[in-house]
């Protein structure tokens, strides 16, 4: 659910991923760097080009302090990368407690995510403006420029908010969370500058 990159060259992605895993072993890191250089040369990509840099293709979204109703264990749950997911037949899966393997309540997780979307949307809408030059917060409503003659900019970047909504929408659609998906659609419709895929 956290995938966000548009990958177009499978051989390049394979080389980057395998080399990224192999380089974790410090005993062979020098050989892996040489291997990566040679493999990149074979597929026609420069060793120091932007395409040769490994970027994790899966975003992460951590929901803090999820409580297991069975054993009362509290843990942070990564909704995109968690390994404790039970898949039954055709279903999309549900999260399991890492200690007692009891299913977490999906409705409760969905409600927590809806609350996250509401809080982040509110923070985005009610954010302060800050000066690009001196980083001072705008303290008057009518001023078009800061006292230092700098322009004002939002403190909360729209691209960060957009990336979070894309991640949450991927989670909502993968785990069939209808309320969360509708909430994200509503936020996007109310903020025309956002580019989440509806």
N, C-alpha and C positions, 0 to 999 in steps of 0.2 A: 503493500500500500504506500510505501514511501518513495517509490521510484519517481524521479523528476527529470532525468537527463534524456535527451533524444540521442540515442546511440546509433551511429551509422556505419561504423567499421568494426565488424566482429573480431577480425584478427588483431587489430590494434587493442581493443578492449581486453581480449584474451591475454595478450602479451603483458599489458599493464597490470592486470589483476594477478596473474600467476607470479610475476616478478615482485609485486608488492607483498604477496604472501611469503615467497621464498626469502626475501630480504630480511624478514623477521629473525631468521637464524643468523646470528652474528658470525658464526664460523664460516659461512659461505657468502657473506654479503658482497665481497669484492668480486667473486666469480659471477654472482647474479647481476651486478652492475654491468659487467662486460657482456654477459649474455643478453641483457636488455638492450644494450647499445647495438649489438649485432642483429638481434631480432627486429629492432626498429628500422635498422638500415635495410633489412630484407623486405620489409613492407613499405619502404619509401617514406618514412617519417623521421624527421630530424631528432636527434637525441635531446636537444634543448628546446624543442618547439613546444608550444602551448598544448598541442594535442597529446604529447608524450607524458604529461603530468597526470598521475592517478588522482581521480576524484571519486569519492565513494558514491555509487549510483543510488544509494538509498538514504533518504533523509531520516532523521530520528525525531520522535516526539515522545517525551517522557511525561507521564502523568504521575505526579508525586504522591507518595503516602497512600497507596491503595491497601485497604485492610481486608484480609481474608476473614470471612464470616465463620469459618470452621475452626481455624487454629489461631486467629488473631495476629498472624504475622503481618507486619507492615513492610512494604517495599515499594520502590519506584518502578513503575511498569512502562517499558518502552513499547509503545503500541505498534511500531513499525518493524522492530528488530528482535522482539522477545522470542526466545527459543522455546518457552513453555506455552505452546499453542496446541490445543487438541483439535485434530481434524477428524470429523466423523462423516464418512461418505462424501456427499456432494456439498456439505455445508462449508462455510468459509472458515470455520474454526472459532474457538473461544479460548480465552486466556486461563491458564491454570496457575494455582499457587505453587511456588517452587518447593515448598516444604511438604504440604499434605496432598497436593495434586487435586484440590477441589476447584471447580470452576468459579471464576469471579462472576458477579452479576453484571451481565452486559448492559442492562437498562441503567444501572447505576453509573457504569463507565460512560455510557452515552450522555447521561445527564451532566456528568462532570465535564465532558467535552463541550456540551452546549454552553455551560457556564464559562468555560475558557474562551469560547468564541465571543460571547457577550462581553466579557471583561476586556478582551483585547480590542474588540470593536469600539467599546466605550473609550478605552485609552487612546486609540487612534483618533477618534473624533474630537476628544477633549484635550488633545495634546497642546503643549506650549510651543511657541515659535522661538527660535534662537537665532542669534546673529551669526552669519557665516564667518565674519572677521574675528570678533572678540568673544564669541560663544555666549554672550549675555542673553538672558531670557527677556523677551519682549514684555515690557511692563505697562504699556499704554495701548489702548484699543485703536487709536486713530493714526499712529505713526506708520508711515510707509517704509522708513529706513531707521536703522539704529542710530544712536547718538554719534557713533564712530563712522557713520556713512556706509555701513555694511548692510547687505540685504538680509532679510529674515528667511529662514528655512524651517520646515517642520523638524521637530526633534526625533520623531518616530518615522523611520523611512518606509515609504509605501511598498518598496520591493520586499522588505522583510515581512511586512504584514501579508503581502500577497503570497510569499513563499510558505508562510505558516498556514494560510487558508488552503493552499494547494495540498499541503501535507494532510491537513484535517479532512479535506474533501476526499482524498485518496483512502484514508482510514474509513470514512463514512460509507463510501461506495463498496470498499472491499468487504467490510463486516456488516453491510446492509443496515446501517443506522440511518433510518429515514428522517427522523427528527433533526439530527445533526446536519444531514445533507440539505434539508429544506432551510435550516437556519443559515448555512453558508450561502446558499442561493439568494436568500433575502438580503444578507449583508452585501453581497456583490451587486445586486440590483440597486441598492441604496447608495453605493459608492462606485460611480461609473469609471473611475480611474483604475479599478482593480481588474486583473486579467485572468481570473480563475476560469478554468474550462467548465462551463455549465453543461 
